[in-house]
Amino acid sequence: MNLTISGHHLEVTPALREYVLTKLDRVTRHFDQVVDVTVLLTVEKLKEKERRQKAEVTLHVKGRDIFVEQSHEDLYAAIDQLMDKLDRQVMRHKDRLQDHHHASAKRIDASAI
C-alpha cells in the first residue's frame, strides 16, 4: 500500500502523521485490498473560524477510487469524521464485491437432499 500524507498551508507534524496512520489502520483492517492512499490536510484562509480545517482522502482500491472530504474547525475532529465516512464507503464497496446470489433450486444436486 502506497501512502502519501501532505499538507496545504500546513506543516504535517509527526503527531498528525501518526494520528492519520492509526485511523487508517481501521479501514485497512476491514478491507485489505487497498492499493494507494492519498491524504491531504488543508487549512483554508477564510474569514470565519468555523470549518477552516479540511481533510480529504483518495483511496484507490481494485476497480474503484473512493474520495472523501470533511471540514471542521478542529483538524483532528475533521480526520475522525473523515475516517468514519471512509470506513462506511469501504464497507459498502466490499459488500458490493461479494457475491450475494444463491444457487437456484433447480441447480442444487438432488443427491444432496
C-alpha positions, 0 to 999 in steps of 0.5 A: 500500500502506497501512502502519501500524507501532505499538507496545504498551508500546513506543516504535517507534524509527526503527531498528525502523521501518526494520528492519520496512520492509526485511523487508517489502520481501521479501514485497512483492517476491514478491507485489505485490498487497498492499493494507494492512499492519498491524504491531504490536510488543508487549512483554508484562509477564510474569514470565519473560524468555523470549518477552516480545517479540511481533510480529504482522502483518495483511496484507490482500491481494485476497480474503484477510487473512493474520495472523501472530504470533511471540514471542521474547525478542529483538524483532528475532529475533521480526520475522525469524521473523515475516517468514519465516512471512509470506513462506511464507503469501504464497507459498502464497496466490499459488500458490493464485491461479494457475491450475494446470489444463491444457487437456484433450486433447480441447480442444487444436486438432488443427491444432496437432499 
